[in-house]
Amino acid sequence: MKGVAVLCLASILAACAGPVPTPVPSASASAPAHSQDQLSESVKSELTDAFGMTFAPAGPHHQIGRAPDGVELDLVGTPVEEVVLSLPSADVTAAIAAGHAYLPYLRELLGGPTSAWELTDRILDCLAMPGADCVASFKRGHLSVRFTDGGPDYIVLVIGVEP
């Protein structure tokens, strides 16, 4: 009986002596969390200055910005891991122009390869052409980009950071 107890104790100690897994940081956390929070605050301030956007909490780790022209920007996560840009589409030309105007701020916030942002720009242009067969989603680097059906009222762009 004593041998069984020693064997059990040895098994437990061996299991505990194995390598301790370390958490893998989020792909968006290339900088310390406080730096990411500062970046988020800086970008929100720039959006307020550029577009009159105001931000309010919309749940845990979720803020929504609203601009006077009806553009909405959801910032999800701390640090931000997903953005949802909703562009009012009553005037498609104005919606596309607004999308182009917001992209540099989203890029500053999320990073990612130039090719992802260039393709997003081209898709926005494609959406302005009635009946065009535009790419609806793609992945580049750590970014996942998709345009979703916002119904007749919005063009919705969702950009997320993937691990």
N, C-alpha and C positions, 0 to 999 in steps of 0.2 A: 504494500500500500504506500509505504514511504517512497519507493521508487517511482510510482505513478505520479505522486505529488511533485517530486523533483522534475520529472519529465514534463509535466504540465507547466510548471513554473519556468522551466528552460524554454518551452515553446512560446510562452507569453513574452519573455525577455527577448527572444530572438525576433519576434514580430515587432516589438517596440524599438529594437535596435536598427531596424531597416531604415532606408532613407526617408526623410521627412519631406513630403511633397510641399513645394512652395507655390503660392498662388501665382497664376500667370496674369500679368497686368493687361488691362483692356487695350485694344489697338489704339484707341483714342487717347490713352494715357501715356503718350510719349514724353510728356513732361509731368512733373509732380502735380497732384490734385490742386494745390493752392494756385499753381501757375495756370492750370486749366480754368479754374474759377475766375481768375483775373482776366484771362483771355475772353471768357464768356461775357463778363461784365463790360470789358472794353468794346467787344463787338456790339453788344446791346446799346451801349452809349453811342457808338457810331451810327447804328440804325435809327436811333432816336434823332440824332442830329441830321441825318441825311433824308429821312422819310417821315419824321414826326411820329415814329412808332412808339407806343407805350406798352410796357410789359406788366403782366400780373400773374401770380401763381395760378396754376390750373390743376393742381394735384401734387402729390409727392414727386419730387424730381422732374417737374413739368412746368414750363412757363409758356404763356402765349403772348405774342406781340401783335398788336393791331395798329395799322396805319390809317390815316384819314381817308385814303383812297380805297379802303376795303381789303387791302392785302393783309393776310394773317400769316404768322410764322410761329409754329410750335417748336419749342426747344425741349427735347426729351433727354433726361439723364443728367447726372452730375459726375463727371464732366459730360457735356452734351455728346450723345451718341447717335442721335437721330434728329433731323429737322424735317418739318412738313411745311412747305411753302404753298399757300392757297392764293391763287391769283384770280380775282374776279374777271370773268370772261365775257361780260356784256359787250365790251369792246376788245376783241381779240388782239388787235394791234397794240393797244395799251397794256394788255395783260402780258404779252410777249416782251414788250419793252421793260415792264416792271420786273419780269423774271430775269432778264439780262442784267438789270441794275442791281438785283439782290445777290446774284451769283458770287461776285467777289467777296462779299461778307460771309457767305456760307463756306466758301473755300478757306477763308481765313480761320473760321471756326473749326472746320473738320479736316483740313489738310487734304492730302490725296494727290494722286498723279495729275499732271497737267492734262493728259489725254482724257481723263474722266470729265473734267470741267469743259474741255473743248467739245466733247461729244454732247454733253448736256446743253451747251450753247446751240449746237447744230440741231438738236431735237426740238428745242424751243422754236427755232426758225421754221422747222418742218411743220410744227403744229399750227403755224399761221397760214399754211396752204390747205385750203379745203380739199378733202378727199385724199390727201397724201398719206402714204403708208409709212408712218413714223415708228421708230424703235420705241417700245414701251418700257423696257427695262434693260439694264446691263450691270456688270460688275467690273471694276478696274481697281487694282491694288486692294486696299482695305475698304473701299466704298461700294455700296450697293445703291443704285439709282433707279427709281421707277416713277413713271408718270401714271397716275391713277385717274379713274373716271370720277371727276368731281360733279358729275351731272351737268346740266346746261349752264350752271352758274359759276363754276370754277374750273381752272386748270390746276391740278394738284401735283406737286413734285415732292417726292419723299426720298431723302438721302440719308442712308444709315452707315455707321461704321461697323465693320465686321471684324471679328477676331482673326 
